[in-house]
């Protein structure tokens, strides 16, 4: 008879919006038996405390950022592109791992990669709503000739975005047919849609970089949620993948984001790891 003597993996959550709450709920009910919720960082501590209590986490500490990092082995960033650099910097300076969601901010904060290298920290980017990242990473070991991501959103998901308004699009009423609203590279897409286009930056990090990853963004009233279509041409394989994501209670976030983070966390404690 063997006994598991490992200490639970201590998880901290930075940002307690819809995704952060879902991660907290799953950790509190011990969906990953060898992991525990060690703390939460949120701007509004009183509100976060109330939210945790409603989820059954009355004893979970709501702390400042530095204290959260000290308490945890891994910090799950579930915040915004604006908050990402501060959260990542604190985590990496402590030589710890950040599981990141808001990576649209990364192209403008590449010093974080040097910080991770210097202090022994790690940035782990969750797959979110993207399929096939392990295959793209495998292709990168050879030669990738092209990568294109075509993303389709429902109109209400982009209706209030500054870029959309600046370009003269009005999606307060659904268009009669699909509309192309952006065409460019991943770096440009991340700047245009910092709240939406973590997927483009994630794909570019797995593959050929911010400037060589082609992006198109469409609006279509007939899709249920965000659709991600990936085309890759490489020496070792050609790849065509599509995910049709289901929206969460927040229509700008796909339901698959929280399970993606949980799968990432599980990989740190499971004895069997599947995928590249």
Phi, psi and omega in degrees: 000130179247151179239137178281109182262004180290142174287146179300145174291126185269117184252133172246147179245126176252105184107118185241048171279207183299313180292315179301319179295320180294319178296316180300315180301316182289323178290322180294328178271008174062045174299329172249101188302330183265019178227149179222151176278112186263346180172166180224139172247127177211150181298317180261094186294320182297315180294319179297321179298317178295318180297315179297320179300319179294335179270358182092016182249049184300329183269000183282132183286135170254116194233176166286170186294314182297321179292322178300313181300320180296325184283341196245159168270323182226136175253125174268113177275113180235041188252235182226169177298326179293323183274341186305312184301317181296316181293315181296317182300313180298319181292315184288325177300330179274002179072028183248180185258134172247126171268112193256144175246316189272056187279001172300339179279348188294320181304331179267005182221047185291346175297342177296329179292320176293323179297317178298316181295318183293320188255002178079018177274173181221141172252117178249118182265120178291150183293330182060230183269012184264135174269156163076019183294329178295323178292321178296318178298322177295318178297329180295337177294339174254233181235119174263127181271325180199148172224133177227133175244123174249118182247134179239126179248158166288153185302320184293339180290330183247357189304325184260004181291132180305318181300316182297317180292320180298329180275001175087011178278140176234104181254021174294335170244134183300137176291158182287335181213168180303144183234130174278120183249345180206142174213122183177208178253177186294323179299315180294321179295319178298322178288324182287324184230066185297336179271347187243332196255042168298329183297319181295319179292320178300314180297320181293326177292325179286333188244252194253012175098169187297320190273340182260356179271117182279140182228135164234141176237126180241157171242132182214119181289351185266357177269149181284319179209190182297135177247126179247118181242120184246133174236124179232135174239124185213167179298321188269343180187158167251146187224132172229120182224149177216133173242135177248099190275148178264129181291150173275191177299329171269111187298345179275357181234132178281148180299332186289346184297311181297313175300328177297318178294318179299320178297323177297314179297320181298329181296340180279345182240341181290147178273349175235124181241125183251131181111157184295000000 
